[in-house]
Amino acid sequence: MNHDYDVAIVGLGPVGSFAALLLEKRGLRVLAIDRDKEIYSLPRAVSISDQGLRMTQEVDIEDIYIRNSSEVGGAGFVDENLNFIGEAINLKGFTTPNGWAPMRFFHQPYTDKKIRKKIEGTSITTLLQHELLNVKNREKDVLFSIKNLEDSSEVEYSCKYLIGADGGSSTLRKLLKITQEDLDYNRDWVIVDAELTAPNRLDDKAIQVCDPERIGTFIPAHLPFRRWEFIIYEDEDKNDFQDDKKIQELVERWLNPEEYKIIRKAIYQFHSVLAHDFRQGNCFLIGDAAHQNPPFMGEGMMSGYRDAFNLSWKISYVLNNGFSDALLDSYQQERRPHAKFVVENSAGIGELMEAYAQAEDHNDVPQELIAKGYGSFVLPNLDEGLFFEGKAKESMAAGQLFPQIVVYKDGEIMERRDDLFGEGFTLISKNEITINEVYKDFLNKLNCTYLTLDNEMIISNPWAADFLELGDVFVIRPDKYIYGCSGNDVSLEQIIEDLKIRMQ
């Protein structure tokens, strides 16, 4: 069947834009639809993680984020006097196995504008000022209609797959009647974005303020911007928090009114919700359409980027390489539990802030709540899905990200070499890789790259060297997750045979 497009994406915010670029790079015909003509002019998302930056390398937009962001100095919980409860987490100058600093804060209007310009230079068809009206999920494709908001005309299209990246109030999710799981953290907060008008004198650490009077968050956003978030209690009138004088009262422990101007104050109800289904037929949900969480972990947009990265290569393997559509079932299998961790632990930080604020002695706060709050800073590996025997086995590092290969000069990273992995699956080892002739056609169909690390690379990449001590040949997926590795218990042939069964 000849479709108008291979993939259509509803929503052209950061997550939808990223998905569109990933799919277009893999040669697919992409239609991107958005209600708005212009990008949103004020910041919403503010943080990008090391894995996020690594993912953006795939479509060459990492420099957009680097040029418009600042490295985070650290994070932690503080009391009403802004003194740290326990020790702060120091992040300054630290590099992760992904080859980047753990977290950077960016200014979204700057990055969104550059990414939109990037999209304009591609083959992606973009329809702005259009909204999704109806969707019909058919056996082998999707039929959908959209409305032009300028002249109210309606057009019908077909595509093989339809992706909803249309935010927390997702039209696609509603049309598909996909319900949500409520994880029971629903609080009203006011978010304040300010632009400094005086030299910066604030710290570069993100802090969770555990003040009995009012819990809040301070985010040292990309200069000259700063962000605060404050809870609004149930007995308070939300409209009061639209008044500049009220905002100035909340911010006065940090800055005097003459030192900044308020560029945004928005009242949100922080939600912890998760769609029951990330896939329904040939339709998929990504980003806030699939999951919403309080912003305390700074992982909202990152969860959406992981969705897009996970789904895009799998769709391309179905449409370009002729693999089974059943491969796409692993999207929900892998992403939903991981997204649920982010949702639950984001709420966990909020709960720990409240517990610290209410406790007369911080040492009285339950240890399991502290563990959950601080544990949220470390994301789990993937568990079940497209891995050897369907389970991410720790013994072969399956479900973990293989470190990025980097090149140092004078102690600084000069090159990040994910390009060595190619655009498909990768077999990587410190030894010569020998392939049985029986499997060469299948590996060619996977666009497989064979990568042997020499001694110099191994010495300068200790994280990769540590992984390679666990086995002989590692099978790496296009999203850099480890499928499995050969060793004493499992042969490379067994791993390839297992992968062949799961892909076909």
N, C-alpha and C positions, 0 to 999 in steps of 0.2 A: 504493500500500500504506500502511495506517495503522500507524505504529510507536508503541510505548509512549513512546519519547523520540526527539527528533531526534539528540541526542548524549549518550552516556554517558561519564563520565570515571572511571577507576580510579586512586585516589590523590588525597588532598585536602591535600597539603602545599602550600607556597607556589606551585609551578608549576601543579598541578592546580587550586588555588583560583583562581588568576589566569585560567586558561583558562575555568573555569566562569563567572566574572564577565563575561568578554569575550563569551562565547557567549550568555549570558542577556541581556546588554544589547542584543544584536542580535535579540532576540525569539524565540530558540530554546528549545525544551523540553529542559532539561538535567537529567540524573541524575548525582549525584556519590557515589562509593562509597569508603569507607575502612575499613581493618581496626580502627583505634583509635577509641575513644569520645572521648578528649580529645586536644587538641593536645600535641605533645611539649614538656615543661616546661623543657628545657635548650636552649641555643643550638647550632645547627649552621651554617646559612648566616649570614654576618655582614656582607656588603657588597652595596650597591646602587649601580649606576653612573648617570651622567647619562642615558644612554639608558633605563635601567631606570626611573628616576623619570619620564621623559617618557612611557613606555609606561603607567605606573600612572595617569597623568592620564586615560586613556581610561575608567577605571572609578572615578574619584574616590577612589583610595586613597593618593595621593601624600602627603597630610597625615599618614596613619598612619606612613609611613616617616620623614617629616621630624620629627615630634614624638618619635620614638623612635630617633633616630640622631644621630651627630656627623660633622661634615665632616672628611675626612682632610687632614692638613697636608702630606703628601708621601710619598715612597717611595724606596727605594734598597737597595743592597747594602753590607754592612758587614763588617769583619774581626772577629777574635776579641776585639778591644778596643772593639768597637762604633763604630769610626771608619769613615766612608764610604769605599768604594772608588770613586774618581771622585767625581762630584758627585751629590748627592741630587736627585731630581725634586721640585720645589716645586709643590704644588697649592693652597696656601692662598689663598682669595679669587678663584680662577680660575673662570670660567664658560665652558662649551663652547657650540657652536652648538645643542645640544639645550636650552639654557636653564637648565642646572643645573650644580652643582659636579661635577667628574669622578668623585668617589667619596665615599660616606658609609658609615660603619659603623653597623649597627643591632643591636638586641637582639631576636633572632627570637621568643622566647616572647611578648614584648609585641606585636610586629606580627602574628604568627599569630593571637593571640587576637582582636585587633581585626578582622582580615580574616574570621575565622570568624563573628564577630558580623554583619559586613556581609553575608555569604552568607545568614545566617538571616533577613535582612530582604528577601530576593529570592524569586523564584518557583522557584529551584533546589531540586529534590528531593534531599535528603541522606540517605543510608543509612550510618550509622556502625556499627561492629562487624559489618561484612560483608566477605566476601572473594570474589574472582572464582574460579570453579571451572572453567568450560568456556566455550569460545567457538567459534562456527561462523560463518566468514566466507562469507556468501552473495553472490550476484551483485549484489543491490541493497540489502542491509542486513546487519546482524549479529545473530545470535541468541546470547545468552549466559546463563549461569546463575550465581547468586551464593548464598553460604551465610551465613545469620545465625549469627554466632558465639556468640550468647546461648542460642539454643534448637536450633541445628543444622538448622533448616528450610532448604529450598532453594527458590528462586524463579527463574523464567525470564523474561527480558525480550528485547525487540527494540529496536534503534535503527538509525538510518541510518548513523551513524559512531560508532566506539568509540575512545577515546583512552586510552592507557596513560601515566599520570603517576605510576607506582607504584615509582619509585626504581631504584637500581642492580640490585636482585635482582628486577626486574619479572616478575610472574606472566604478564602479557600477552605480553611478549617470549618467555618460555619456552613458553607455550601455542602461539604462532605459529611456534615453532622458528626464530626469527630469530637468526642467529649474530652474533658481534662481532669486530671487527678490533682486535687488541692492538697498541698503539703502543709497547710495551716500556718503560714506566716503572712499575714495581711495587715500592714500598718500604713498609716498616712505619714508621708515625709515631705518636707520642702527641700528642694535642691536649689542652691544658690551658686551661680557662676559669676565671677567678678573679674574685671580687668584692672590690674594694678596701675595706679597713676603716680606712684612714688617708687623709688628703688626697693627691690624685694628684700625683706628682712625675715622671711619665714623659712622654716626648715624644709628639707626635701624628702621628709619621711611622710608616708600616708599613715594617719592615726585614727583609731576608733576611740572616740571620747566617751568614757563610761561615767558620766556626770549624773548624780542622783536627780538633779534638777531637769536635765534633758540630755539624752544620749545623742551623739552626732558623729560625723566623720569629716575629717579634713583631707583634701586631696591636693597635693602640690602639682597642679596641672602645668602644662607647657607654658612657660613664661611668655607674655606677662599675665597669664590667667591663673586663677585659683578657684577651687570649688569647695563648698561646704554642703553637708546634708544634715538635717535635723529632724528628729521625730516630732510629729504632731500628736498630742494625746487626745483621747476620745472626748474629753470634756472641753476641748478647745475649739474655737471657730476657725476653720481653715481659711476663711477670707482674711483674717487678721494677718496672715503670713504673706499676703500680697502687698502689704504696706512696707515701704522702704525703711521706715523708722524701726519697725519690728525686726527686719533683717539686720539692720545695723546693731541693734541690741544683741542679737545672737552672735554676730561676728566680732564684737568689740574686744573680746579677750585676745584676738589676733591682730586686728587692724583698727585704726581710727577711720571714720567715714571719709576724711579727705584723702586717704591713701588708696582709694579704689573707687570704681564705679560698677554698679550692678548691671550686668548685661542680660541676666536671665534669672527669674525666680519661678519655679514650676512646682506645683503640688502633685505628687504621685502617690498612688497606693502601691507600695512594694508588694508584689505577689510572689508566691512560690507555687507555681502550677506547671503541669507536665501533660502534654497531649497523650492520650492512651495509645494512639496510633500515629507513628511518624510516616507510615505508608498506607495508602488505601488504593489498591489497583495500580494504576499508572500515575498516581498523584503522590507527591511527597511534601512534607513540611520540614522547613529548616529555620534555624534562628528562633526569634521570639514567637513565631507562629507555632513552634513545637514546644518551647519551654521558656518560662520566665522566672527570674529569680531576683532577690534583692541584690544591689550592686556591690555588696561588701567585699566579695572576692575579686572584683574587677574582671570577671570571667564571662559576662553576658555575651558580648560580641564574639569573644573567643570560642565559646561553645557553638555559636552560629558558624564561625569559620571552620571549625572542625566538622560540623555537619556538611558544609559545602565541599570540603576537601574529600571527605569519606565518600560522599555520594557521586561526585563528578567523575572520578576515575572509574567507578563501577559502571555508571551509565555509558561512558565511552567504550568500555570493554564489551558491553552488550551490543551497542550500535555499530561500533567500528570493527570489532574483532570477532563478533559472532558468538560470544559466550551466552550462556543461559540467562534469561531474565530472572531466574531464581536467585542469581547472585545478588540482586538488589534487596532481597529479604535481609541480608546481613547488615544493611544500613541501620535498620531499627534495632536489630539484635545487638549491634555494637554501640550505637550512639545513645539509645535511650537510657541504659543503666549509667553511662558516663555522665550524661546530662543531668540525670537524677541526683548523682553525687554532688554536682555543682549547685543545683537548686537547694538540696537539703543542707549542704554545708555553708552556703551563703546565708541561709536562715540561721544556721548554727552560730555564725559570727554575731548576728543580731541578738540571738538569745544569750550569748556570753556577755555581750555589752550590757544587756539589761540586768543579768545576774551580778556582774561586777558593780553596776551602779546601785543595786539594791542591797548589796552585802555590807554589813558594818565592818567586816574583816574580809579582805580579798581571799585570804587563805581558806575561808569557809565555802567558797564556790566549789560545787562538785567537780571532782577530777575528770569525770567523763565529759562534762560540758566544756571544760578547758581543753581536753584532748580533741573534742570535735571542732572547737573554734580554731585552735592553732593547727589542727590536722588539715584544715581546709586549704592551707597554703601549699600542700603537696597533692597533686592530682593523681588518681590511681591509673594503673595500666588498664588496657582493655581486657575483657574477660572471655566472653564467648563470642563466636562469630567465625570469620574466615581465617582460621588458624589450623595448624596441624591437629587432626582429629577433632576439630571444632571447638577446641578449648585452649586458651592461652596458658600454656604450661611454663611455669617459672624456670624449670630446669633447662629449657632451651630458649629462655628470654622471650618467648612468643607473647605478643600483646604489648611489648615495649617498643618505644621508638629507638631505632638504631641511631647512634650519635651522628651529627653532621661532621664530615671530614673538613678540617680547616688547615690553612697554611699560615704560619706565624712568621713575623719578622720583628726582631728586637722585642720579643715578648708580646707583641700585639697581633691580633688576627688581621691579616691582609686580604685573605680570600676565604670564602665559604663555598665549598665545592659539592653541594648537593647535585650539581649537574653531572658529576661522575656516575651517579646512579641511573642516568638516562631517564626516560619518561615512562618506562614500564616496570616490570619486576626486575629485581637485581639479585644475582648470586654473588656474594662477597666472601672472601677468605684471605688469609695470609699465605696460603699455599696455592699451588697451581690447581685450577678447577678442571676436573675431567668429567665430561658428560657422556652418558650412554647414548648411542645413536638413536635408540628407540624414542627418546624424549626430545630430540632436537626440534622436530616440527612443532611440538606443543610449546616449547620454550620460545621458539620464533614467533608463534601466535601471541605469546605474552609480551612481545617486544622486549625480550629479556636481555639485560646487560650483564657481562661477566667482569667482575672487578676484583683484582688481586692487589692487596695493599703491600707495598714494599716496606723494608725495614725503616726507612726514613719517615714514611707516613705513620707507621705504627708508633714509633718513638715520639713523634710530635702530636699524636692523637691518643692520649692515654685512656680516654673513655672508650674509644673504639677498640683499643688493645685489650681492655678488660673484658669486653663482650666476646672478642675472638678467642679468649681463653676458655670460654664455655663450650665451644664446639669447633667444628671444622669449617663447614660451608653454611652461611646464613642465607635464607631466602627472605628477601625484603620486598614488601608490597610497594606499589607506587606512592602511597602516602607515608612511606618510610617506617611503617610498623613491621615488626618481625613476624613472619608467618611460622617460622620454625628453623631449627638448625640441625645439621647432621653431627653425629658424635658416636660414642661407644654403643649407645642403645638403638639409635635410629640412623639408617643410611640416607644419603641424599636421594637415592632412587625411591625410597619409601615416602619421603617428603614430597617429591615431585608427583608421584602417583596419587598421593592423597590430595594434592592441590588440583590435579587434573580432574579427579572425581568431583570435587567441590565446585570447580569453575564450569564444568560441562554437565 
